[in-house]
Amino acid sequence: MSGPDAMRNLTCDEVRELAGAYVLGALDPSEAAAVRLHLTGHPDGHPEIAEVGAVIPALAELAPVVEPPDGLKVRILAAAAADLAARGGAAETPAAAEAPVAPVAFPAPAEREARRARTTAATWVLRIAAVLAIALLGGWNLLLQNDLGAARQYEQNVTAVLDAASRPGSLTAVLAADGGTGSGLAAVDAEGDVALAMRDLAPTSGTAVYEAWVIAGDGVPVPLGSFSVGADGTAFFEASGLPSAEGIVLALTLEPGPGATTPTMPIISAGVAAAPG
Amino acid sequence: MTSADQPLPLRAPSPVDEADRAALARISGGELAALEELYDRYKTMAYSIAYRITNDATLAEDVVQDAFLGAWRNAARYLEGRGSVKTWLLSIVHHRAIDAIRRRRPTSELPDIDAGLPAALTLPDIWGEVSANLDAASVRQALVALSDVQREAIELAYFGGLTQQEIADRTGTPLGTVKSRMRLGLLAMRRSLEVGST
């Protein structure tokens, strides 16, 4: 069976004949769909398919062992952190999980394109509202902690970021913490200059510094520079030379000293840069 | 009654299986440390499969990243009892790697990713205790025990990403024969692995 006739209803004998190719992924899409369609009418899933399919995981053992590069872990965790930040820090709900969304590489070009498409004028308004809400909430939290100095400092820092965000062609990113604390806002203007305001960061001590990273389409973290944080937990950071492109990831790590060339896990906070449509 | 008619025992979850499932539950709650744990456990196997299929370090990295991000985003879709987390994860890696190399072949018809999970994901985990002690040497031995043409068909499909029709074209073999070689080869491997594990 192959070609245009593939979607016709298959007989049980035909499905048995295709069992090996099916579990090996060697059917073309229409053939595989025809098998799946047939299997929907077989609650037992055709024992023959299960029997040959059980060998498939073992085939993975045949691949010669090759260690992945060290940077891959950082890329994956940074992308996951950015994904989490893009979701507003909320975990995927079961309802959302059931939606027919295929996993997509991030920051792959297709994903960046999709994000661009999703960012409409309406969502831009929402983003600004979210930025302001976060800014106000951050300041309010600091006030609740009777840290008036920190609240004022954070307000000034956010104002500077919003200034940068208001320039034509600017991108913004909301950085969210993974589990711990440390959130903030960033703006990347058309020239590739970034301004970043953070709050609730753990104070640094000794030679330890926070290092800012940008991860662009190639997925390689590039260091932007480092800064230390005082007792108020706020920070303002500026750097130049970023790719001004939607979908880039901004991330923070805590490093033992300045000059890190590879991020030290875990990622403290991360966010994805996005622009109005 | 053939062996295919016999109900096969469900595999008892190992401590690693339990840890994997716990990690996946934490991942579905958005915990990055759980993703890191799963990555550390399966990074070598995932990258090895991706590299073996793509033969391209950069593409293999993209495939592995894509697969782990897929697991991160779709952890809640994993159904307990439908295969171990390891099988699920490595099936995603395999599926993505095959997809990647097929995209490089302009004549290939691409699989519809949204149409369904990789084949192995749709199967219950019936490998039983046999799979618990599998290692590369025993699997390689089982593969070597096949006829050359059976081994060729399985390797071209699993590691080469060729469809049965492409294998038939490449080897100059009738399509029906290719189907039989794959099915009978896998059955022979299974029998060999079952015998080897007892």
Chai-1 contact restraints between the chains, C-beta under 6 A:
chainA,res_idxA,chainB,res_idxB,connection_type,confidence,min_distance_angstrom,max_distance_angstrom,comment,restraint_id
A,S2,B,Q165,contact,1.0,0.0,6.0,A-B,restraint_1
A,E17,B,K179,contact,1.0,0.0,6.0,A-B,restraint_2
A,A19,B,R183,contact,1.0,0.0,6.0,A-B,restraint_3
A,G20,B,M182,contact,1.0,0.0,6.0,A-B,restraint_4
A,G20,B,R183,contact,1.0,0.0,6.0,A-B,restraint_5
A,G20,B,L186,contact,1.0,0.0,6.0,A-B,restraint_6
A,A21,B,Q164,contact,1.0,0.0,6.0,A-B,restraint_7
A,A21,B,K179,contact,1.0,0.0,6.0,A-B,restraint_8
A,A21,B,M182,contact,1.0,0.0,6.0,A-B,restraint_9
A,Y22,B,A119,contact,1.0,0.0,6.0,A-B,restraint_10
A,V23,B,A119,contact,1.0,0.0,6.0,A-B,restraint_11
A,L24,B,A157,contact,1.0,0.0,6.0,A-B,restraint_12
A,L24,B,Y158,contact,1.0,0.0,6.0,A-B,restraint_13
A,L24,B,M182,contact,1.0,0.0,6.0,A-B,restraint_14
A,G25,B,I98,contact,1.0,0.0,6.0,A-B,restraint_15
A,G25,B,A119,contact,1.0,0.0,6.0,A-B,restraint_16
A,A26,B,A157,contact,1.0,0.0,6.0,A-B,restraint_17
A,A26,B,T163,contact,1.0,0.0,6.0,A-B,restraint_18
A,A26,B,Q164,contact,1.0,0.0,6.0,A-B,restraint_19
A,D28,B,E109,contact,1.0,0.0,6.0,A-B,restraint_20
A,D28,B,T163,contact,1.0,0.0,6.0,A-B,restraint_21
A,P29,B,P111,contact,1.0,0.0,6.0,A-B,restraint_22
A,P29,B,D112,contact,1.0,0.0,6.0,A-B,restraint_23
A,A33,B,A115,contact,1.0,0.0,6.0,A-B,restraint_24
A,R36,B,G116,contact,1.0,0.0,6.0,A-B,restraint_25
A,P47,B,A4,contact,1.0,0.0,6.0,A-B,restraint_26
A,E48,B,A4,contact,1.0,0.0,6.0,A-B,restraint_27
A,A50,B,L123,contact,1.0,0.0,6.0,A-B,restraint_28
A,A50,B,I126,contact,1.0,0.0,6.0,A-B,restraint_29
A,E51,B,A4,contact,1.0,0.0,6.0,A-B,restraint_30
A,V52,B,L186,contact,1.0,0.0,6.0,A-B,restraint_31
A,G53,B,A120,contact,1.0,0.0,6.0,A-B,restraint_32
A,G53,B,L123,contact,1.0,0.0,6.0,A-B,restraint_33
A,A54,B,I126,contact,1.0,0.0,6.0,A-B,restraint_34
A,A54,B,W127,contact,1.0,0.0,6.0,A-B,restraint_35
A,V55,B,L186,contact,1.0,0.0,6.0,A-B,restraint_36
A,V55,B,M189,contact,1.0,0.0,6.0,A-B,restraint_37
A,V55,B,R190,contact,1.0,0.0,6.0,A-B,restraint_38
A,I56,B,A120,contact,1.0,0.0,6.0,A-B,restraint_39
A,P57,B,T87,contact,1.0,0.0,6.0,A-B,restraint_40
A,A58,B,L134,contact,1.0,0.0,6.0,A-B,restraint_41
A,A58,B,V139,contact,1.0,0.0,6.0,A-B,restraint_42
A,L59,B,Y158,contact,1.0,0.0,6.0,A-B,restraint_43
A,A60,B,I49,contact,1.0,0.0,6.0,A-B,restraint_44
A,A60,B,L90,contact,1.0,0.0,6.0,A-B,restraint_45
A,E61,B,A136,contact,1.0,0.0,6.0,A-B,restraint_46
A,E61,B,V139,contact,1.0,0.0,6.0,A-B,restraint_47
A,L62,B,V139,contact,1.0,0.0,6.0,A-B,restraint_48
A,A63,B,S48,contact,1.0,0.0,6.0,A-B,restraint_49
A,A63,B,I49,contact,1.0,0.0,6.0,A-B,restraint_50
A,A63,B,R52,contact,1.0,0.0,6.0,A-B,restraint_51
A,V65,B,S48,contact,1.0,0.0,6.0,A-B,restraint_52
A,V66,B,Y47,contact,1.0,0.0,6.0,A-B,restraint_53
A,V66,B,S48,contact,1.0,0.0,6.0,A-B,restraint_54
A,V66,B,Y51,contact,1.0,0.0,6.0,A-B,restraint_55
A,E67,B,T44,contact,1.0,0.0,6.0,A-B,restraint_56
A,P68,B,K43,contact,1.0,0.0,6.0,A-B,restraint_57
A,P68,B,Y47,contact,1.0,0.0,6.0,A-B,restraint_58
A,L72,B,E61,contact,1.0,0.0,6.0,A-B,restraint_59
A,K73,B,Y39,contact,1.0,0.0,6.0,A-B,restraint_60
A,R75,B,Q65,contact,1.0,0.0,6.0,A-B,restraint_61
A,I76,B,Q65,contact,1.0,0.0,6.0,A-B,restraint_62
A,I76,B,F68,contact,1.0,0.0,6.0,A-B,restraint_63
A,L77,B,L32,contact,1.0,0.0,6.0,A-B,restraint_64
A,A79,B,L69,contact,1.0,0.0,6.0,A-B,restraint_65
A,A80,B,L32,contact,1.0,0.0,6.0,A-B,restraint_66
A,A80,B,L35,contact,1.0,0.0,6.0,A-B,restraint_67
A,A80,B,W72,contact,1.0,0.0,6.0,A-B,restraint_68
A,A81,B,L32,contact,1.0,0.0,6.0,A-B,restraint_69
A,L84,B,G30,contact,1.0,0.0,6.0,A-B,restraint_70
A,A91,B,G29,contact,1.0,0.0,6.0,A-B,restraint_71
A,A91,B,G30,contact,1.0,0.0,6.0,A-B,restraint_72
A,E92,B,A76,contact,1.0,0.0,6.0,A-B,restraint_73
A,P94,B,A76,contact,1.0,0.0,6.0,A-B,restraint_74
A,A97,B,A76,contact,1.0,0.0,6.0,A-B,restraint_75
A,A97,B,R77,contact,1.0,0.0,6.0,A-B,restraint_76
A,P100,B,D114,contact,1.0,0.0,6.0,A-B,restraint_77
A,A102,B,I113,contact,1.0,0.0,6.0,A-B,restraint_78
A,A102,B,D114,contact,1.0,0.0,6.0,A-B,restraint_79
A,P103,B,G70,contact,1.0,0.0,6.0,A-B,restraint_80
A,P103,B,R73,contact,1.0,0.0,6.0,A-B,restraint_81
A,P103,B,N74,contact,1.0,0.0,6.0,A-B,restraint_82
A,A105,B,D62,contact,1.0,0.0,6.0,A-B,restraint_83
A,A105,B,Q65,contact,1.0,0.0,6.0,A-B,restraint_84
A,A105,B,D66,contact,1.0,0.0,6.0,A-B,restraint_85
A,F106,B,L69,contact,1.0,0.0,6.0,A-B,restraint_86
A,D178,B,L32,contact,1.0,0.0,6.0,A-B,restraint_87
